[in-house]
Amino acid sequence: MTDSRESSFRQRVAGRSATGQPEPSATEPPNDDEYRAWGSMPENKGERLDLRLRSSLPGVDEEGEELTLHYLLTMSYTHSKAYGDRVTLYFADRLVTIEGRNLRGFRRDFAAGKADYVQEFNPARWPEQPAEKAIVTKIEIIKQDDEQTSGVRLVRNNETS
């Protein structure tokens, strides 16, 4: 290979990820004036999911929860133009339900390891978003209650009624 062809080849390869696709612009952190429903932060390495919640307390700038993805068991989803989108992540000790619109891209990016944060839209912080733009309206985290009693009653086989 000549030097110019080799140099050209190296430049083309340097601009691509391991999958051969150009790096998505979602890896660039948005500024505070721009709402982005989800994205990727280079320092995360895809091991955690940062759930950025809309705080209900006055004066609180950030609120959220970071989850380790090693405990993710499965994911279910519903996409509907009429009723909105819902993605549910099933972890070993909690359920995370993400509701909004145009979340099909989040589901795909998350499954591909390209989304390590997701954030609720806060109308007090960001302007109203166009209808075609993805938006997260609600993130609900349901933790397993350690004190929860089971509905199962154990009895010995030799016990008579």
Order of alpha helices (4+ residues) and beta strands (2+ residues): alpha-beta-beta-beta-beta-beta-beta-alpha-beta-beta
